[in-house]
Amino acid sequence: MAEAKVKTEVTMKISATCPHHSRADVSVRDVETVIDEPTERGGTNLGLTPTETMVAALIGCTNVITNKIVDSYDMKIDAMDVDVEAQFDRRGVTLQDDVQVPFPSMTLNINIKSPNSADEFEKVKVDLQKFCPIAKVIRESGTTITENWNISS
C-alpha cells in the first residue's frame, strides 16, 4: 500500500468580523474565538488582546511541539505547565514611536513531570528551538527567548 504524501506547504485561511473598533470575532475551521481589548482601553474584554494572543500562541505551540518531540523519542510527559513573562515596549501600540522590537525579551518557563530524566530532555530542548514555528517567528523578529526548563519525576 502506498504511503500517503503529507503536504509540506498549505494555505491557512482565517477570517474575522469586526463588530467593534477593538474586537475581532475570528473564525478558522469550525472554531471561533474573540480578540479584544480590556474595557479600560475601550474594548469589551471578551477575549485576549492581539499581543496576548501572540504570546498565548507561543505557549500553545511550545506545548504541541514539545509533546510531538517527546513522543518521537518514546519519552513520556505526565504533566506540563508553561508560562511566559514578556517584556513589551508599548510605545508602538500607543502611537508614540516606531518600535523595531516590541518584545525585547520573553522568559518561557516550562515545567514538566516525567519519568524521563532532565538529561534525556536535553535533546527535546534543542529540537523545540528547531521546530516551534511561533518561537522561530518571534526570535527572528529580534526577541530574545530564554527557556527555563524544570523537569521533575
Protein Blocks (a to p, Z undefined) as FASTA:
>chain_A
ZZddddfbdcdddddddfbfkbccddehjbccdddddfknopaolaccfklmmmmmmmmm
mmmmmmmmmmmnopacfbdcddddddddfklmnopaccfblblbacdddddddfbdfklm
mmmmmmmmmmmmklmmmmmnopacdddddddZZ
